[in-house]
Amino acid sequence: MAKHPVPKKKVSKSRRDIRRAAVSTLTAPTLIKCANCGAQIPPHTVCPSCGYYGGKQILEIEA
Ligand SMILES: [Zn+2]
C-alpha cells in the first residue's frame, strides 16, 4: 500500500491547465479603475495618482 497520497487517475493536460488557470485568477492582482481619475488601483485603496477614495480627496497630491 502506498503510504503517501497517489492520484487514482492521471489528470489530462486540459484538466491540469484548467486547474492552473483557476489558481492564477485567485492569485492575480485585482485592479479597479479609480472613479475620479481612471487609474488602475487595487480595490479599497486611496488612489495614489489623484488621492481620492470613496468620492473624497483623502491625500493631497502635489502636482
Ligand atoms: Zn485617481
N, CA, C, O and the ligand as a Tripos MOL2 file, in Angstrom:
@<TRIPOS>MOLECULE
protein
  253   251    64     0     0
PROTEIN
NO_CHARGES

@<TRIPOS>ATOM
      1 N           0.8400   -1.2100    0.0000 N.3       1 MET1
      2 CA          0.0000    0.0000    0.0000 C.3       1 MET1
      3 C           0.8660    1.2480    0.0000 C.2       1 MET1
      4 O           1.8790    1.3240    0.6960 O.2       1 MET1
      5 N           0.4550    2.2060   -0.7800 N.am      2 ALA2
      6 CA          1.1880    3.4710   -0.8170 C.3       2 ALA2
      7 C           0.9710    4.2190    0.4900 C.2       2 ALA2
      8 O          -0.1450    4.2890    1.0040 O.2       2 ALA2
      9 N           2.0350    4.7660    1.0070 N.am      3 LYS3
     10 CA          1.9280    5.4980    2.2730 C.3       3 LYS3
     11 C           1.7910    6.9980    2.0640 C.2       3 LYS3
     12 O           1.7390    7.7670    3.0250 O.2       3 LYS3
     13 N           1.7340    7.3970    0.8380 N.am      4 HIS4
     14 CA          1.5530    8.8250    0.5370 C.3       4 HIS4
     15 C           0.4260    8.9640   -0.4660 C.2       4 HIS4
     16 O           0.0860    7.9960   -1.1470 O.2       4 HIS4
     17 N          -0.1720   10.1660   -0.5730 N.am      5 PRO5
     18 CA         -1.3090   10.3260   -1.4860 C.3       5 PRO5
     19 C          -0.9000   10.1090   -2.9350 C.2       5 PRO5
     20 O           0.0320   10.7430   -3.4280 O.2       5 PRO5
     21 N          -1.5900    9.2280   -3.5990 N.am      6 VAL6
     22 CA         -1.3320    8.9450   -5.0130 C.3       6 VAL6
     23 C          -2.6340    9.1570   -5.7710 C.2       6 VAL6
     24 O          -3.6640    8.5920   -5.4010 O.2       6 VAL6
     25 N          -2.6000    9.9710   -6.8350 N.am      7 PRO7
     26 CA         -3.8430   10.1830   -7.5880 C.3       7 PRO7
     27 C          -4.3200    8.8940   -8.2320 C.2       7 PRO7
     28 O          -3.5230    8.1140   -8.7530 O.2       7 PRO7
     29 N          -5.6220    8.6800   -8.1900 N.am      8 LYS8
     30 CA         -6.1850    7.4530   -8.7710 C.3       8 LYS8
     31 C          -6.1330    7.4800  -10.2830 C.2       8 LYS8
     32 O          -5.9250    6.4520  -10.9280 O.2       8 LYS8
     33 N          -6.3260    8.6740  -10.8480 N.am      9 LYS9
     34 CA         -6.3250    8.8040  -12.3120 C.3       9 LYS9
     35 C          -5.3830    9.9050  -12.7210 C.2       9 LYS9
     36 O          -5.2580   10.9260  -12.0450 O.2       9 LYS9
     37 N          -4.7260    9.6860  -13.8300 N.am     10 LYS10
     38 CA         -3.8640   10.7330  -14.3820 C.3      10 LYS10
     39 C          -4.7420   11.8870  -14.8550 C.2      10 LYS10
     40 O          -5.7430   11.6850  -15.5440 O.2      10 LYS10
     41 N          -4.3460   13.1050  -14.4700 N.am     11 VAL11
     42 CA         -5.1030   14.2830  -14.8720 C.3      11 VAL11
     43 C          -4.6940   14.6560  -16.2930 C.2      11 VAL11
     44 O          -3.5080   14.7790  -16.5970 O.2      11 VAL11
     45 N          -5.6890   14.8350  -17.1580 N.am     12 SER12
     46 CA         -5.3940   15.1750  -18.5460 C.3      12 SER12
     47 C          -4.7400   16.5530  -18.6390 C.2      12 SER12
     48 O          -4.8850   17.3790  -17.7370 O.2      12 SER12
     49 N          -4.0230   16.7910  -19.7310 N.am     13 LYS13
     50 CA         -3.3550   18.0860  -19.9140 C.3      13 LYS13
     51 C          -4.3510   19.2320  -19.8340 C.2      13 LYS13
     52 O          -4.0620   20.2880  -19.2700 O.2      13 LYS13
     53 N          -5.5390   19.0040  -20.4130 N.am     14 SER14
     54 CA         -6.5240   20.0820  -20.4210 C.3      14 SER14
     55 C          -7.0640   20.3400  -19.0190 C.2      14 SER14
     56 O          -7.2290   21.4950  -18.6250 O.2      14 SER14
     57 N          -7.3420   19.2720  -18.2550 N.am     15 ARG15
     58 CA         -7.8000   19.4320  -16.8590 C.3      15 ARG15
     59 C          -6.7360   20.1460  -16.0210 C.2      15 ARG15
     60 O          -7.0370   21.0500  -15.2410 O.2      15 ARG15
     61 N          -5.5040   19.7210  -16.2020 N.am     16 ARG16
     62 CA         -4.3930   20.3270  -15.4500 C.3      16 ARG16
     63 C          -4.3050   21.8240  -15.7580 C.2      16 ARG16
     64 O          -4.1300   22.6460  -14.8590 O.2      16 ARG16
     65 N          -4.4300   22.1600  -17.0470 N.am     17 ASP17
     66 CA         -4.3270   23.5680  -17.4320 C.3      17 ASP17
     67 C          -5.5100   24.3750  -16.9110 C.2      17 ASP17
     68 O          -5.3510   25.5340  -16.5290 O.2      17 ASP17
     69 N          -6.6990   23.7650  -16.8930 N.am     18 ILE18
     70 CA         -7.8810   24.4430  -16.3450 C.3      18 ILE18
     71 C          -7.6550   24.7440  -14.8700 C.2      18 ILE18
     72 O          -7.9580   25.8390  -14.3960 O.2      18 ILE18
     73 N          -7.1150   23.7560  -14.1440 N.am     19 ARG19
     74 CA         -6.8700   23.9490  -12.7140 C.3      19 ARG19
     75 C          -5.8460   25.0630  -12.4960 C.2      19 ARG19
     76 O          -6.0450   25.9300  -11.6440 O.2      19 ARG19
     77 N          -4.7790   25.0450  -13.2410 N.am     20 ARG20
     78 CA         -3.7430   26.0780  -13.0840 C.3      20 ARG20
     79 C          -4.2920   27.4630  -13.4220 C.2      20 ARG20
     80 O          -3.9420   28.4560  -12.7830 O.2      20 ARG20
     81 N          -5.1440   27.5140  -14.4190 N.am     21 ALA21
     82 CA         -5.7370   28.8030  -14.7940 C.3      21 ALA21
     83 C          -6.6250   29.3170  -13.6690 C.2      21 ALA21
     84 O          -6.6510   30.5200  -13.4090 O.2      21 ALA21
     85 N          -7.3530   28.4260  -12.9970 N.am     22 ALA22
     86 CA         -8.2270   28.8290  -11.9000 C.3      22 ALA22
     87 C          -7.4080   29.3910  -10.7530 C.2      22 ALA22
     88 O          -7.8130   30.3760  -10.1350 O.2      22 ALA22
     89 N          -6.2610   28.7880  -10.4550 N.am     23 VAL23
     90 CA         -5.3970   29.2760   -9.3830 C.3      23 VAL23
     91 C          -4.8750   30.6640   -9.7300 C.2      23 VAL23
     92 O          -4.8170   31.5420   -8.8690 O.2      23 VAL23
     93 N          -4.4970   30.8620  -10.9820 N.am     24 SER24
     94 CA         -3.9310   32.1580  -11.3540 C.3      24 SER24
     95 C          -4.9480   33.2880  -11.2210 C.2      24 SER24
     96 O          -4.5680   34.4310  -10.9660 O.2      24 SER24
     97 N          -6.2400   32.9840  -11.3900 N.am     25 THR25
     98 CA         -7.2330   34.0480  -11.2330 C.3      25 THR25
     99 C          -7.3410   34.4560   -9.7710 C.2      25 THR25
    100 O          -7.6800   35.6010   -9.4710 O.2      25 THR25
    101 N          -7.0530   33.5220   -8.8500 N.am     26 LEU26
    102 CA         -7.1310   33.8490   -7.4290 C.3      26 LEU26
    103 C          -5.9110   34.6420   -6.9790 C.2      26 LEU26
    104 O          -6.0140   35.5120   -6.1140 O.2      26 LEU26
    105 N          -4.7630   34.3410   -7.5640 N.am     27 THR27
    106 CA         -3.5370   34.9810   -7.1170 C.3      27 THR27
    107 C          -3.1950   36.2230   -7.9320 C.2      27 THR27
    108 O          -2.3520   37.0240   -7.5260 O.2      27 THR27
    109 N          -3.8490   36.3840   -9.0790 N.am     28 ALA28
    110 CA         -3.5570   37.5460   -9.9150 C.3      28 ALA28
    111 C          -3.9720   38.8230   -9.1870 C.2      28 ALA28
    112 O          -4.9890   38.8360   -8.4940 O.2      28 ALA28
    113 N          -3.1980   39.8900   -9.3390 N.am     29 PRO29
    114 CA         -3.5570   41.1320   -8.6650 C.3      29 PRO29
    115 C          -4.8560   41.7040   -9.2170 C.2      29 PRO29
    116 O          -5.0350   41.8050  -10.4310 O.2      29 PRO29
    117 N          -5.7540   42.0750   -8.3230 N.am     30 THR30
    118 CA         -7.0270   42.6500   -8.7250 C.3      30 THR30
    119 C          -6.8850   44.1650   -8.8010 C.2      30 THR30
    120 O          -6.3980   44.8010   -7.8660 O.2      30 THR30
    121 N          -7.3050   44.7250   -9.9020 N.am     31 LEU31
    122 CA         -7.2350   46.1720  -10.0580 C.3      31 LEU31
    123 C          -8.5980   46.7070  -10.4720 C.2      31 LEU31
    124 O          -9.3080   46.0940  -11.2690 O.2      31 LEU31
    125 N          -8.9420   47.8380   -9.9290 N.am     32 ILE32
    126 CA        -10.1630   48.5190  -10.3370 C.3      32 ILE32
    127 C          -9.7690   49.8770  -10.9160 C.2      32 ILE32
    128 O          -8.6260   50.3180  -10.7990 O.2      32 ILE32
    129 N         -10.7380   50.5140  -11.5360 N.am     33 LYS33
    130 CA        -10.4770   51.8330  -12.1000 C.3      33 LYS33
    131 C         -10.8580   52.8900  -11.0740 C.2      33 LYS33
    132 O         -11.9480   52.8510  -10.5040 O.2      33 LYS33
    133 N          -9.9620   53.8250  -10.8450 N.am     34 CYS34
    134 CA        -10.2760   54.9320   -9.9390 C.3      34 CYS34
    135 C         -11.4700   55.7000  -10.4960 C.2      34 CYS34
    136 O         -11.4770   56.0830  -11.6660 O.2      34 CYS34
    137 N         -12.4900   55.9280   -9.6460 N.am     35 ALA35
    138 CA        -13.7000   56.6190  -10.0940 C.3      35 ALA35
    139 C         -13.4180   58.0730  -10.4420 C.2      35 ALA35
    140 O         -14.1640   58.6930  -11.2010 O.2      35 ALA35
    141 N         -12.3540   58.6090   -9.8940 N.am     36 ASN36
    142 CA        -12.0520   60.0310  -10.1270 C.3      36 ASN36
    143 C         -11.1620   60.2510  -11.3490 C.2      36 ASN36
    144 O         -11.4790   61.0610  -12.2200 O.2      36 ASN36
    145 N         -10.0250   59.5120  -11.4050 N.am     37 CYS37
    146 CA         -9.0850   59.7810  -12.4980 C.3      37 CYS37
    147 C          -8.9400   58.6100  -13.4630 C.2      37 CYS37
    148 O          -8.3190   58.7600  -14.5150 O.2      37 CYS37
    149 N          -9.5100   57.4270  -13.1210 N.am     38 GLY38
    150 CA         -9.4590   56.2930  -14.0310 C.3      38 GLY38
    151 C          -8.1870   55.4770  -13.9630 C.2      38 GLY38
    152 O          -7.9810   54.5880  -14.7900 O.2      38 GLY38
    153 N          -7.3220   55.7620  -12.9870 N.am     39 ALA39
    154 CA         -6.0940   54.9820  -12.8370 C.3      39 ALA39
    155 C          -6.4260   53.5780  -12.3550 C.2      39 ALA39
    156 O          -7.4240   53.3740  -11.6630 O.2      39 ALA39
    157 N          -5.5820   52.6030  -12.7220 N.am     40 GLN40
    158 CA         -5.7640   51.2200  -12.2790 C.3      40 GLN40
    159 C          -5.1600   51.0860  -10.8810 C.2      40 GLN40
    160 O          -3.9510   51.2350  -10.7010 O.2      40 GLN40
    161 N          -6.0120   50.8050   -9.8940 N.am     41 ILE41
    162 CA         -5.5610   50.7160   -8.4980 C.3      41 ILE41
    163 C          -6.1960   49.5000   -7.8420 C.2      41 ILE41
    164 O          -7.2540   49.0500   -8.2810 O.2      41 ILE41
    165 N          -5.5650   48.9530   -6.7850 N.am     42 PRO42
    166 CA         -6.2120   47.8620   -6.0570 C.3      42 PRO42
    167 C          -7.4750   48.3840   -5.3720 C.2      42 PRO42
    168 O          -7.5260   49.5470   -4.9730 O.2      42 PRO42
    169 N          -8.5110   47.5200   -5.2310 N.am     43 PRO43
    170 CA         -9.7330   47.9740   -4.5890 C.3      43 PRO43
    171 C          -9.5120   48.3420   -3.1200 C.2      43 PRO43
    172 O          -8.6030   47.8210   -2.4730 O.2      43 PRO43
    173 N         -10.3430   49.2330   -2.6040 N.am     44 HIS44
    174 CA        -10.3080   49.6820   -1.2110 C.3      44 HIS44
    175 C          -8.9890   50.3500   -0.8470 C.2      44 HIS44
    176 O          -8.4920   50.2090    0.2700 O.2      44 HIS44
    177 N          -8.4330   51.0770   -1.8070 N.am     45 THR45
    178 CA         -7.2230   51.8370   -1.5070 C.3      45 THR45
    179 C          -7.4150   53.2670   -1.9990 C.2      45 THR45
    180 O          -8.1350   53.5210   -2.9650 O.2      45 THR45
    181 N          -6.7570   54.1900   -1.3130 N.am     46 VAL46
    182 CA         -6.7770   55.5710   -1.7760 C.3      46 VAL46
    183 C          -5.9720   55.6190   -3.0650 C.2      46 VAL46
    184 O          -4.8610   55.0920   -3.1270 O.2      46 VAL46
    185 N          -6.5290   56.2490   -4.0940 N.am     47 CYS47
    186 CA         -5.8370   56.3210   -5.3760 C.3      47 CYS47
    187 C          -4.5210   57.0800   -5.2120 C.2      47 CYS47
    188 O          -4.5230   58.2260   -4.7640 O.2      47 CYS47
    189 N          -3.3960   56.4520   -5.5730 N.am     48 PRO48
    190 CA         -2.1170   57.1540   -5.4080 C.3      48 PRO48
    191 C          -1.9050   58.2670   -6.4250 C.2      48 PRO48
    192 O          -1.0440   59.1240   -6.2250 O.2      48 PRO48
    193 N          -2.6750   58.2700   -7.5160 N.am     49 SER49
    194 CA         -2.4120   59.3050   -8.5230 C.3      49 SER49
    195 C          -3.2470   60.5610   -8.2990 C.2      49 SER49
    196 O          -2.7960   61.6570   -8.6320 O.2      49 SER49
    197 N          -4.4650   60.4320   -7.7370 N.am     50 CYS50
    198 CA         -5.2600   61.6450   -7.5040 C.3      50 CYS50
    199 C          -5.6290   61.8190   -6.0230 C.2      50 CYS50
    200 O          -6.1030   62.8840   -5.6290 O.2      50 CYS50
    201 N          -5.4140   60.7800   -5.1990 N.am     51 GLY51
    202 CA         -5.6530   60.9270   -3.7610 C.3      51 GLY51
    203 C          -7.1060   60.7780   -3.3500 C.2      51 GLY51
    204 O          -7.4640   61.1010   -2.2180 O.2      51 GLY51
    205 N          -7.9630   60.2850   -4.2720 N.am     52 TYR52
    206 CA         -9.3770   60.1410   -3.9440 C.3      52 TYR52
    207 C          -9.6940   58.7460   -3.4400 C.2      52 TYR52
    208 O          -9.0990   57.7600   -3.8720 O.2      52 TYR52
    209 N         -10.6390   58.6840   -2.5220 N.am     53 TYR53
    210 CA        -11.1870   57.4060   -2.0760 C.3      53 TYR53
    211 C         -12.6290   57.6400   -1.6330 C.2      53 TYR53
    212 O         -12.8920   58.5280   -0.8210 O.2      53 TYR53
    213 N         -13.5520   56.8600   -2.1520 N.am     54 GLY54
    214 CA        -14.9630   56.9890   -1.7890 C.3      54 GLY54
    215 C         -15.5420   58.3450   -2.1620 C.2      54 GLY54
    216 O         -16.4150   58.8670   -1.4680 O.2      54 GLY54
    217 N         -15.0510   58.9170   -3.2670 N.am     55 GLY55
    218 CA        -15.5880   60.1760   -3.7510 C.3      55 GLY55
    219 C         -15.0490   61.4030   -3.0300 C.2      55 GLY55
    220 O         -15.4940   62.5250   -3.2760 O.2      55 GLY55
    221 N         -14.0790   61.1780   -2.1300 N.am     56 LYS56
    222 CA        -13.4960   62.3170   -1.4090 C.3      56 LYS56
    223 C         -11.9910   62.3320   -1.5980 C.2      56 LYS56
    224 O         -11.3630   61.2880   -1.7820 O.2      56 LYS56
    225 N         -11.4240   63.5170   -1.5500 N.am     57 GLN57
    226 CA         -9.9670   63.6110   -1.6350 C.3      57 GLN57
    227 C          -9.3870   63.3510   -0.2530 C.2      57 GLN57
    228 O          -9.6480   64.0850    0.7010 O.2      57 GLN57
    229 N          -8.5860   62.2760   -0.1690 N.am     58 ILE58
    230 CA         -8.0010   61.8650    1.1050 C.3      58 ILE58
    231 C          -6.5700   62.3750    1.2110 C.2      58 ILE58
    232 O          -6.1360   62.8720    2.2500 O.2      58 ILE58
    233 N          -5.8520   62.2340    0.0970 N.am     59 LEU59
    234 CA         -4.4420   62.6310    0.0800 C.3      59 LEU59
    235 C          -4.2790   63.8980   -0.7460 C.2      59 LEU59
    236 O          -4.9580   64.1010   -1.7520 O.2      59 LEU59
    237 N          -3.3760   64.7270   -0.3000 N.am     60 GLU60
    238 CA         -3.0140   65.9030   -1.0990 C.3      60 GLU60
    239 C          -1.9260   65.4650   -2.0690 C.2      60 GLU60
    240 O          -0.8150   65.1290   -1.6580 O.2      60 GLU60
    241 N          -2.2520   65.4710   -3.3540 N.am     61 ILE61
    242 CA         -1.2660   65.0750   -4.3630 C.3      61 ILE61
    243 C          -0.6100   66.3410   -4.9110 C.2      61 ILE61
    244 O          -1.2750   67.2280   -5.4480 O.2      61 ILE61
    245 N           0.6960   66.3960   -4.7610 N.am     62 GLU62
    246 CA          1.4290   67.5580   -5.2580 C.3      62 GLU62
    247 C           1.7130   67.3830   -6.7500 C.2      62 GLU62
    248 O           2.2380   66.3550   -7.1780 O.2      62 GLU62
    249 N           1.3720   68.3650   -7.5040 N.am     63 ALA63
    250 CA          1.4910   68.2490   -8.9670 C.3      63 ALA63
    251 C           2.8910   68.5510   -9.4720 C.2      63 ALA63
    252 O           3.1380   68.4920  -10.6770 O.2      63 ALA63
    253 ZN         -7.4940   58.5120   -9.0190 Zn       64 ZN64
@<TRIPOS>BOND
     1     1     2 1
     2     2     3 1
     3     3     4 2
     4     3     5 am
     5     5     6 1
     6     6     7 1
     7     7     8 2
     8     7     9 am
     9     9    10 1
    10    10    11 1
    11    11    12 2
    12    11    13 am
    13    13    14 1
    14    14    15 1
    15    15    16 2
    16    15    17 am
    17    17    18 1
    18    18    19 1
    19    19    20 2
    20    19    21 am
    21    21    22 1
    22    22    23 1
    23    23    24 2
    24    23    25 am
    25    25    26 1
    26    26    27 1
    27    27    28 2
    28    27    29 am
    29    29    30 1
    30    30    31 1
    31    31    32 2
    32    31    33 am
    33    33    34 1
    34    34    35 1
    35    35    36 2
    36    35    37 am
    37    37    38 1
    38    38    39 1
    39    39    40 2
    40    39    41 am
    41    41    42 1
    42    42    43 1
    43    43    44 2
    44    43    45 am
    45    45    46 1
    46    46    47 1
    47    47    48 2
    48    47    49 am
    49    49    50 1
    50    50    51 1
    51    51    52 2
    52    51    53 am
    53    53    54 1
    54    54    55 1
    55    55    56 2
    56    55    57 am
    57    57    58 1
    58    58    59 1
    59    59    60 2
    60    59    61 am
    61    61    62 1
    62    62    63 1
    63    63    64 2
    64    63    65 am
    65    65    66 1
    66    66    67 1
    67    67    68 2
    68    67    69 am
    69    69    70 1
    70    70    71 1
    71    71    72 2
    72    71    73 am
    73    73    74 1
    74    74    75 1
    75    75    76 2
    76    75    77 am
    77    77    78 1
    78    78    79 1
    79    79    80 2
    80    79    81 am
    81    81    82 1
    82    82    83 1
    83    83    84 2
    84    83    85 am
    85    85    86 1
    86    86    87 1
    87    87    88 2
    88    87    89 am
    89    89    90 1
    90    90    91 1
    91    91    92 2
    92    91    93 am
    93    93    94 1
    94    94    95 1
    95    95    96 2
    96    95    97 am
    97    97    98 1
    98    98    99 1
    99    99   100 2
   100    99   101 am
   101   101   102 1
   102   102   103 1
   103   103   104 2
   104   103   105 am
   105   105   106 1
   106   106   107 1
   107   107   108 2
   108   107   109 am
   109   109   110 1
   110   110   111 1
   111   111   112 2
   112   111   113 am
   113   113   114 1
   114   114   115 1
   115   115   116 2
   116   115   117 am
   117   117   118 1
   118   118   119 1
   119   119   120 2
   120   119   121 am
   121   121   122 1
   122   122   123 1
   123   123   124 2
   124   123   125 am
   125   125   126 1
   126   126   127 1
   127   127   128 2
   128   127   129 am
   129   129   130 1
   130   130   131 1
   131   131   132 2
   132   131   133 am
   133   133   134 1
   134   134   135 1
   135   135   136 2
   136   135   137 am
   137   137   138 1
   138   138   139 1
   139   139   140 2
   140   139   141 am
   141   141   142 1
   142   142   143 1
   143   143   144 2
   144   143   145 am
   145   145   146 1
   146   146   147 1
   147   147   148 2
   148   147   149 am
   149   149   150 1
   150   150   151 1
   151   151   152 2
   152   151   153 am
   153   153   154 1
   154   154   155 1
   155   155   156 2
   156   155   157 am
   157   157   158 1
   158   158   159 1
   159   159   160 2
   160   159   161 am
   161   161   162 1
   162   162   163 1
   163   163   164 2
   164   163   165 am
   165   165   166 1
   166   166   167 1
   167   167   168 2
   168   167   169 am
   169   169   170 1
   170   170   171 1
   171   171   172 2
   172   171   173 am
   173   173   174 1
   174   174   175 1
   175   175   176 2
   176   175   177 am
   177   177   178 1
   178   178   179 1
   179   179   180 2
   180   179   181 am
   181   181   182 1
   182   182   183 1
   183   183   184 2
   184   183   185 am
   185   185   186 1
   186   186   187 1
   187   187   188 2
   188   187   189 am
   189   189   190 1
   190   190   191 1
   191   191   192 2
   192   191   193 am
   193   193   194 1
   194   194   195 1
   195   195   196 2
   196   195   197 am
   197   197   198 1
   198   198   199 1
   199   199   200 2
   200   199   201 am
   201   201   202 1
   202   202   203 1
   203   203   204 2
   204   203   205 am
   205   205   206 1
   206   206   207 1
   207   207   208 2
   208   207   209 am
   209   209   210 1
   210   210   211 1
   211   211   212 2
   212   211   213 am
   213   213   214 1
   214   214   215 1
   215   215   216 2
   216   215   217 am
   217   217   218 1
   218   218   219 1
   219   219   220 2
   220   219   221 am
   221   221   222 1
   222   222   223 1
   223   223   224 2
   224   223   225 am
   225   225   226 1
   226   226   227 1
   227   227   228 2
   228   227   229 am
   229   229   230 1
   230   230   231 1
   231   231   232 2
   232   231   233 am
   233   233   234 1
   234   234   235 1
   235   235   236 2
   236   235   237 am
   237   237   238 1
   238   238   239 1
   239   239   240 2
   240   239   241 am
   241   241   242 1
   242   242   243 1
   243   243   244 2
   244   243   245 am
   245   245   246 1
   246   246   247 1
   247   247   248 2
   248   247   249 am
   249   249   250 1
   250   250   251 1
   251   251   252 2
@<TRIPOS>SUBSTRUCTURE
     1 MET1         2 RESIDUE 1 A MET
     2 ALA2         6 RESIDUE 1 A ALA
     3 LYS3        10 RESIDUE 1 A LYS
     4 HIS4        14 RESIDUE 1 A HIS
     5 PRO5        18 RESIDUE 1 A PRO
     6 VAL6        22 RESIDUE 1 A VAL
     7 PRO7        26 RESIDUE 1 A PRO
     8 LYS8        30 RESIDUE 1 A LYS
     9 LYS9        34 RESIDUE 1 A LYS
    10 LYS10       38 RESIDUE 1 A LYS
    11 VAL11       42 RESIDUE 1 A VAL
    12 SER12       46 RESIDUE 1 A SER
    13 LYS13       50 RESIDUE 1 A LYS
    14 SER14       54 RESIDUE 1 A SER
    15 ARG15       58 RESIDUE 1 A ARG
    16 ARG16       62 RESIDUE 1 A ARG
    17 ASP17       66 RESIDUE 1 A ASP
    18 ILE18       70 RESIDUE 1 A ILE
    19 ARG19       74 RESIDUE 1 A ARG
    20 ARG20       78 RESIDUE 1 A ARG
    21 ALA21       82 RESIDUE 1 A ALA
    22 ALA22       86 RESIDUE 1 A ALA
    23 VAL23       90 RESIDUE 1 A VAL
    24 SER24       94 RESIDUE 1 A SER
    25 THR25       98 RESIDUE 1 A THR
    26 LEU26      102 RESIDUE 1 A LEU
    27 THR27      106 RESIDUE 1 A THR
    28 ALA28      110 RESIDUE 1 A ALA
    29 PRO29      114 RESIDUE 1 A PRO
    30 THR30      118 RESIDUE 1 A THR
    31 LEU31      122 RESIDUE 1 A LEU
    32 ILE32      126 RESIDUE 1 A ILE
    33 LYS33      130 RESIDUE 1 A LYS
    34 CYS34      134 RESIDUE 1 A CYS
    35 ALA35      138 RESIDUE 1 A ALA
    36 ASN36      142 RESIDUE 1 A ASN
    37 CYS37      146 RESIDUE 1 A CYS
    38 GLY38      150 RESIDUE 1 A GLY
    39 ALA39      154 RESIDUE 1 A ALA
    40 GLN40      158 RESIDUE 1 A GLN
    41 ILE41      162 RESIDUE 1 A ILE
    42 PRO42      166 RESIDUE 1 A PRO
    43 PRO43      170 RESIDUE 1 A PRO
    44 HIS44      174 RESIDUE 1 A HIS
    45 THR45      178 RESIDUE 1 A THR
    46 VAL46      182 RESIDUE 1 A VAL
    47 CYS47      186 RESIDUE 1 A CYS
    48 PRO48      190 RESIDUE 1 A PRO
    49 SER49      194 RESIDUE 1 A SER
    50 CYS50      198 RESIDUE 1 A CYS
    51 GLY51      202 RESIDUE 1 A GLY
    52 TYR52      206 RESIDUE 1 A TYR
    53 TYR53      210 RESIDUE 1 A TYR
    54 GLY54      214 RESIDUE 1 A GLY
    55 GLY55      218 RESIDUE 1 A GLY
    56 LYS56      222 RESIDUE 1 A LYS
    57 GLN57      226 RESIDUE 1 A GLN
    58 ILE58      230 RESIDUE 1 A ILE
    59 LEU59      234 RESIDUE 1 A LEU
    60 GLU60      238 RESIDUE 1 A GLU
    61 ILE61      242 RESIDUE 1 A ILE
    62 GLU62      246 RESIDUE 1 A GLU
    63 ALA63      250 RESIDUE 1 A ALA
    64 ZN64       253 GROUP 0 **** ****
